[in-house]
């Protein structure tokens, strides 16, 4: 698809034309269109783009509750409006309006939402424009939200006649209070692809990362995504306005291990995981052990991971040593058989987790990551000078025990994900080892998640997990011994099956 690009001050103007239409335009018409777009940028956007703000005007819209706990509703919002939360069932508030006020402009959503819960919740924002009964554009994504004002924006194409804006929730506290909902639009009318230079560069950075590293790279698909993202981003005066656009890109990748988080969401995620603690000089203080351990018998230990490992170097080192120290303590007290519960281990940093359990699989390459070109990177976490993450967690002088031939039973399930699946992979093909429970979540890929200078993060899958023999593991790892857990069964059937197996050894 041909493009005509010119730069006007802080704006990067890209006029995108369908090739069949472009052939019918004279050279003079194309130049006139570029000139008009150039003048539009100067007249409407230069001042706003210079300071990263947008000149917005309010848009009349009536929001209504359209679903409560999966049941269709049509209730106008009142002073005590709230969305009920029923896990697994969507509650939704939204507005549908004629596009006459917003067509060809950027539309902004401001939602002041409150709830009483210690943890952040996931909200979905959808902005859809229609031409007749056909979807002309759609931007949608999930936000990690801890209360306050949620902001999202997207471009509304000029040819549409109807726009819908919706907020959805299906997890979190029982009640989400709606203090206010409002829409506004840019004062300027924008051509598709017209945005500030900073916004254009930000978008290109995201697609460069996908082109160079994404595990499931498909050139044609990325071109399609880049085109739709360029439409959604039109009118953006700052990269901060691109969150919904980039969330929509990762949603369309259909890869659960890839996502975009704004800088604010990264901070929220860090706080939720205990990575960043307000008023605390460091993460995961020493008394916050990441692992629970119990001696079930004189030689049988039960270990359950209860927190995710952190992201700073100091916190990763501490996490690895805390895990290893618990194993050493159990071994000193007589443990020679191990039940390791990974059923709630759903994420975190892989390196310190693998390093902490090193006494149980020895000084070897326990697994690999295989990238899209087939190149293998070995998991040698914890071995000095050989660590693939360039961070040896232990030196040769650190205490360790030779537990690589001691029996291990691993408990797994649908919440065993990401780093939990990585630790499981490190134990696959290990002698005297068996797994019990149900198949894992299916996030068996490594993730490139280096924060950007502004604090935002585009996490993408870059490689598949492979076991110590180099065999790529399935997306979801099935247990050696599947255990059918009945809701009415008050026993922990998975644990009992593992204990029975290990007691025979």
Residue pairs with C-beta under 8 A, 6 or more apart in sequence:
1 16
1 17
1 18
1 19
1 227
2 17
2 19
2 22
3 14
3 15
3 16
3 17
3 193
4 14
4 15
4 17
4 30
4 33
4 34
5 12
5 13
5 14
5 15
6 13
6 34
6 37
6 38
7 13
7 197
8 38
8 41
8 42
8 46
9 41
9 42
9 46
9 49
9 50
10 45
10 46
10 49
10 50
10 196
10 197
10 198
11 41
11 45
11 46
11 49
11 194
11 195
11 196
11 197
12 194
12 195
12 196
12 197
12 199
12 200
13 34
13 37
13 38
13 41
13 191
13 193
13 194
14 192
14 193
14 194
14 200
14 230
15 30
15 33
15 34
15 37
15 191
15 192
15 193
16 192
16 193
16 227
16 230
17 25
22 30
25 33
37 191
37 194
40 188
40 189
40 190
40 191
40 194
41 194
43 188
44 55
44 186
44 187
44 188
44 189
45 188
45 190
45 194
45 196
45 237
47 55
48 54
48 55
48 188
48 237
49 196
49 197
49 198
49 237
49 238
52 198
52 237
52 238
52 240
53 237
53 238
54 106
54 108
54 186
54 235
54 237
54 238
54 241
55 186
55 187
55 188
56 108
56 184
56 185
56 186
56 187
57 184
57 185
57 186
57 187
58 182
58 183
58 184
59 97
59 101
59 102
59 107
59 183
59 184
59 185
60 97
60 101
61 95
61 97
61 165
61 182
61 183
62 76
62 95
62 97
63 77
63 93
63 94
63 95
63 181
64 73
64 74
64 75
64 76
64 77
64 93
64 94
64 95
65 73
65 74
65 75
65 76
65 77
65 81
65 83
65 91
65 92
65 93
66 72
66 73
66 74
66 92
66 93
66 94
66 166
67 73
67 90
67 91
67 92
67 168
68 83
68 84
68 91
69 84
69 85
69 86
69 89
69 90
69 91
70 86
70 89
70 90
70 91
77 93
77 178
77 181
81 93
81 177
81 178
82 175
82 176
82 177
82 178
83 91
83 92
83 93
83 169
83 175
83 176
83 178
84 91
84 174
84 175
85 91
85 169
85 170
85 171
85 172
85 173
85 174
85 175
85 176
86 170
87 170
87 171
88 170
89 170
90 168
90 169
90 170
91 168
91 169
91 170
91 176
92 166
92 167
92 168
92 169
93 166
93 167
93 178
93 181
94 126
94 164
94 165
94 166
94 167
95 164
95 165
95 166
95 181
95 183
96 162
96 163
96 164
97 162
97 163
98 161
98 162
98 163
99 129
99 156
99 160
99 161
99 162
99 163
100 161
101 185
102 156
102 163
102 185
103 156
103 157
103 158
103 159
103 160
103 161
104 156
104 157
104 158
104 189
104 190
105 155
105 156
105 185
105 186
105 188
105 189
105 190
105 235
106 153
106 154
106 155
106 156
106 185
106 186
106 190
106 234
106 235
106 236
106 241
107 127
107 153
107 154
107 155
107 156
107 163
107 165
107 183
107 184
107 185
108 151
108 152
108 153
108 183
108 184
108 185
108 186
109 125
109 127
109 150
109 151
109 152
109 153
109 165
109 167
109 181
109 182
109 183
110 149
110 150
110 151
110 180
110 181
110 182
110 183
110 184
111 149
111 150
111 151
111 167
111 178
111 180
111 181
112 148
112 149
112 150
112 178
112 179
112 180
112 181
113 123
113 145
113 147
113 148
113 149
113 150
113 167
113 176
113 177
113 178
113 179
114 147
114 148
114 176
114 177
114 179
115 121
115 147
115 172
115 173
115 175
115 176
115 177
116 173
116 175
117 172
117 173
119 146
119 172
119 272
120 144
120 145
120 146
120 268
120 269
120 271
120 272
121 144
121 145
121 146
121 169
121 171
121 172
121 173
121 176
122 142
122 143
122 144
122 145
122 169
122 170
122 171
122 172
123 142
123 143
123 145
123 150
123 167
123 168
123 169
124 140
124 141
124 142
124 143
124 166
124 167
124 168
124 169
125 140
125 141
125 143
125 150
125 152
125 165
125 166
125 167
125 168
125 244
126 138
126 139
126 140
126 164
126 165
126 166
126 167
126 168
127 138
127 139
127 140
127 152
127 153
127 154
127 156
127 163
127 164
127 165
127 244
128 135
128 137
128 138
128 139
128 140
128 163
128 164
128 166
129 135
129 136
129 137
129 138
129 156
129 157
129 160
129 162
129 163
129 164
130 136
130 160
130 161
130 162
130 163
130 164
131 157
131 159
131 160
131 161
132 161
136 157
136 159
136 160
137 154
137 155
137 156
137 157
137 160
137 228
137 231
137 232
138 248
139 154
139 232
139 244
139 245
139 248
140 244
140 247
140 248
140 251
141 152
141 243
141 244
141 246
141 247
141 248
141 250
141 251
141 260
142 247
142 251
142 259
143 150
143 152
143 243
143 247
143 265
144 261
144 265
144 268
144 269
144 272
145 268
146 268
146 271
146 272
150 167
152 243
152 244
153 236
153 241
153 244
154 232
154 244
154 245
155 190
155 192
155 231
155 232
155 233
155 234
155 235
155 236
156 163
156 185
157 192
157 231
158 189
165 183
167 181
169 176
186 235
188 235
190 234
190 235
191 234
192 230
192 231
192 234
193 230
193 231
193 234
194 234
194 235
195 203
195 233
195 234
195 235
195 236
195 237
196 236
196 237
196 238
198 238
198 239
199 233
199 236
199 237
199 238
199 239
199 241
199 242
200 233
202 239
202 242
203 226
203 229
203 230
203 233
203 242
203 245
203 246
205 452
206 246
206 249
206 260
206 458
207 222
207 225
207 226
207 229
209 448
209 458
209 460
210 217
210 222
210 460
211 217
211 219
211 222
213 448
213 460
213 462
214 222
214 253
214 258
214 372
214 460
214 461
214 462
215 255
215 371
215 372
215 445
215 460
215 461
215 462
215 463
215 464
216 253
216 255
216 372
216 461
217 372
225 249
225 252
225 253
228 248
228 252
229 245
229 246
229 248
229 249
232 244
232 245
232 248
233 241
233 242
233 245
236 242
236 245
239 454
240 262
240 454
243 260
243 262
243 456
246 260
246 458
247 259
247 260
249 260
250 258
250 259
250 260
250 458
250 460
253 460
255 445
255 460
255 461
256 442
256 443
257 418
257 443
257 445
257 447
257 459
257 460
257 461
258 447
258 459
258 460
258 461
259 458
259 459
260 456
260 457
260 458
260 459
261 269
261 456
261 457
261 459
262 456
263 454
263 455
263 456
266 451
266 455
266 456
266 457
267 276
267 455
269 275
270 276
270 311
271 277
271 278
273 307
273 308
273 310
273 347
273 348
274 283
274 284
274 288
274 307
274 308
274 310
275 283
275 310
275 311
275 312
275 315
276 283
277 283
277 285
282 314
282 315
283 310
283 312
283 314
283 315
283 318
284 290
284 307
284 310
284 315
284 318
284 319
284 322
286 318
288 307
289 306
289 322
289 326
290 305
290 306
290 307
290 308
290 309
290 319
290 322
290 323
291 303
291 304
291 305
291 306
291 322
291 323
291 326
292 303
292 304
292 306
293 301
293 302
293 303
293 304
293 326
293 329
293 330
294 301
294 302
295 301
295 302
295 330
295 333
295 334
295 335
296 302
296 339
296 499
298 334
299 334
299 335
299 336
299 337
300 335
300 337
300 338
300 339
300 499
300 502
300 503
301 330
301 335
301 337
301 338
301 339
302 339
302 341
303 326
303 327
303 330
303 338
303 339
303 340
303 341
304 340
304 341
304 344
305 341
305 342
305 344
305 345
305 353
305 420
306 344
307 348
308 345
308 346
308 347
308 348
308 349
308 419
309 315
309 316
309 319
309 320
309 348
309 349
309 351
309 352
309 353
309 419
310 316
310 318
310 319
310 348
310 349
311 349
313 391
316 349
316 351
316 352
316 391
316 393
317 352
317 391
317 393
319 349
319 352
319 353
319 356
320 351
320 352
320 353
320 355
320 356
320 382
320 393
320 394
321 356
321 393
321 394
322 356
323 352
323 353
323 355
323 356
323 357
324 355
324 356
324 357
324 358
324 359
324 394
324 398
324 400
327 356
327 357
327 359
327 360
327 401
327 403
328 359
328 399
328 400
328 401
330 338
331 359
331 401
331 403
336 403
336 406
336 407
337 406
337 407
337 408
337 502
337 505
338 360
338 403
338 406
338 407
338 408
338 409
339 408
339 409
339 410
339 411
339 495
339 498
339 499
339 502
340 357
340 408
340 409
340 410
340 411
340 427
341 411
341 495
342 410
342 411
342 412
342 416
342 420
342 423
342 424
343 411
343 412
343 413
343 415
343 416
343 437
343 494
344 415
345 415
345 416
345 417
345 419
345 420
345 423
346 415
346 416
346 417
346 418
346 420
346 441
347 417
347 418
347 419
347 420
348 418
348 419
349 419
350 381
350 418
350 419
350 422
350 423
350 446
351 381
351 387
351 389
351 391
351 393
352 381
352 393
353 419
353 422
353 423
354 366
354 367
354 379
354 381
354 382
354 422
354 423
354 426
355 381
355 382
355 393
355 394
356 393
357 423
357 426
358 381
358 382
358 394
358 400
359 400
359 401
359 402
359 403
360 403
360 404
360 406
360 408
360 427
361 404
361 426
361 427
361 430
362 402
362 403
362 404
363 383
364 404
364 468
365 378
365 379
365 380
365 468
366 379
366 426
366 427
366 468
367 378
367 379
367 422
367 425
367 426
367 428
367 465
367 466
367 467
367 468
368 376
368 377
368 378
368 379
368 465
368 466
368 467
368 468
368 470
369 376
369 377
369 379
369 388
369 446
369 462
369 463
369 464
369 465
369 466
370 376
370 377
370 463
370 464
370 466
370 472
371 377
371 462
371 463
372 462
372 463
376 466
376 470
377 388
377 463
378 388
379 388
379 426
380 386
380 387
380 388
381 387
381 388
381 389
381 393
382 392
382 393
382 394
383 392
384 392
384 394
384 395
384 396
385 392
386 392
387 393
394 400
404 430
404 431
405 431
405 432
406 432
407 432
407 433
407 502
407 505
408 427
408 430
408 432
408 433
408 434
409 433
409 434
409 435
409 436
409 498
409 499
409 501
409 502
410 424
410 427
410 433
410 434
410 435
410 436
410 498
411 435
411 436
411 437
411 494
411 495
411 498
412 420
412 424
412 435
412 436
412 437
412 438
412 439
412 440
412 477
412 479
413 437
413 438
413 439
413 440
413 494
414 438
414 439
414 440
414 441
415 441
416 424
416 437
416 440
416 441
416 477
417 440
417 441
417 442
417 443
418 441
418 443
418 447
420 440
420 441
421 440
421 441
421 443
421 444
421 465
421 473
421 477
422 444
422 465
424 435
424 440
424 477
425 444
425 465
425 466
425 467
425 473
425 477
426 468
427 433
427 435
428 467
428 468
428 473
428 477
429 467
429 468
429 469
429 471
430 468
432 505
434 480
434 481
434 498
434 501
435 477
435 479
435 480
435 481
436 479
436 480
436 481
436 483
436 494
436 497
436 498
436 501
437 479
437 482
437 483
437 494
438 479
438 482
438 483
438 485
439 476
439 477
439 478
439 479
440 476
440 477
441 476
442 475
442 476
444 464
444 465
444 473
444 474
444 475
444 476
444 477
445 461
445 462
445 463
445 464
445 465
446 461
446 462
446 463
446 464
446 465
447 459
447 460
447 461
447 462
448 459
448 460
448 462
449 457
449 459
450 457
451 457
452 458
464 472
464 473
465 472
465 473
466 472
466 473
467 473
481 497
481 498
481 501
483 493
483 494
483 497
484 493
485 493
485 494
486 493
